[in-house]
Amino acid sequence: MAGRVAPAFKDFDAEARKGVAGRGPSCTFKLAGKTWSVRSRDDVPFSMIQRLIAAAGNPQETAIEVGPFFEAVIVPAQVEAFMVMLRAPDSKVTLAILTPIITFVFGSLTGRPTVPPVRSSTGRSTTRAKSAGGSSSRATTRRASTG
């Protein structure tokens, strides 16, 4: 048949295999006097990222996912030491300390650092329904009302 185009194809398995050599950690962070390395984003199971996203709106579920999250993202050679530090009865590491670390690591893994949104103005808009020129600036609104 003339004009028939073959369907598009891309071998994502081959792409993933090409990226394996020479991958380093996604990021590192310091906690409890030690520097911890995070696995390459290509080595972290998507299911772990998905579980953390799903738990994001629920503080109890988020707390439950903290341990599994770090087990999945810390480089294998450091996982055991990290979990011992995290679960030690006298550990000074709290959820308040871990929350920004989770945000940092998550942003590094997804390539989308999470940044708090910029706060908008708390003032009211001064645009009047019959505003001349459609400007919301006070000066223009004043000029329009005074002639």
N, C-alpha and C positions, 0 to 999 in steps of 0.2 A: 504494500500500500504506500503510495506516494504521500509525503507530508507527515507521516506518522512519526512522532517524537518519542524516544524511549523515556520511561518515567525516571524522574530524578532519583539518585541513589547515593548514599554516603555511608561508609563503613565506620560507625562510631566506635566499634570495638578496636579497630586498627588505630584510630585517633587516640583512644585511651592508652593503648600499648605504647605508642610513640612518646607520650608524655610521661611515662613511668621513670625513665632514666634521669637521674640527677635532680629529682625533686627534693626541695628542702622543706623545712617547716613553713606553715602559713604565717606564723607569728610566734613571738615569745612574750612572756610576761613574768614579772617577779612577784612572788608571794611567799610569805613566811621565810624570807631570807634566801630563797632558792629561785633560780631562773628555770621556768618550765617552757617546753616547746610544744607547739600545736602541730599535729599532722598536716600534711599537704591537703588542700581542699579535695583533691582527687582521691584521697584515702579515707575520707570520712563518709560513712554510710548516709545516704540521703534520708533514710528512715529516722535517723537521730535528729537531723535538722527539722524534719517534718514533725516529729514528736514535740520538740521544743516550741515550734511555732504554734502547734495546736494547744499547748499548755499555757501560752503567753497570757491569756486573759484570766487565768485562774491561779491565784497564788499557791494554793495547796498542790495543784498538779505541777506547777513550775518547780516547787521545792522537791517534789518526788523525782523529777527528771534531772536534777542537778548532778547527782552521782553518775547515772548512766551517760549524761552528756559529756562529763569530763573523762569518763572511761573511754568514750568513743573518739574524743578529739586530742587528748594528750598522746605524745609519741609513745609507742609501746614500751620502750625501755624505762619510761618514767611513770607509767600508769600506777603501778603498785605503790611506789613511794608517795605519789600524789594522793591516792585514796587513803593511805595510812594517815597522812597529814590531815586530810579533810575529815576523817572519821574519828580521830583521836579524841577521847573524852575531855582532855584539857586543851583542845585546839582553840585558838583565838580567832579562827576563820569563821565568820558569820555569813548569813545570807546577804546582809548589807554590803559586805566586802566582796562577795562572789558576784553580785548582780552586775556591777560595771565590768567585771572580768568576762562574764558571759556575753555581755553586749559587745565588748571588744573582740573576743574570739569569734563570735557569730558574724560580726561585720567583716572580719578578715576572711573567714571561710566563704562567705557568700559574695564577697567583693562589693558589698553594699553597706558600708559603715552606717550604723544607726545613729542619727543625730537628732536631738530633740527639735521639734518644729519651732520656727521663729514665731514668737508671740505677736499677735496683732495688737493694734492700738485698742485701748480700753475706752477711748472717747467715742461719743456718738457722732454720726455723720451729720453735717450741717446742710446737706443738699435739700433745698425746698422743692416741693412738687412743681412750682412754676419758676424754677431757677433759670435765669438768663444765661444762655451759653452752656448750660449743663454742667457748670463747674461746681465742685463741692467745697472749694476754698472759701474761707470766711470773708476774705477781701472781695472776691467776686460776688459773693452772695450779698455783702453789704452794699457794694456799688449798684447792684441790680435793684436792691430795695430802695435806695436813696436817689436813684435816677441817674 
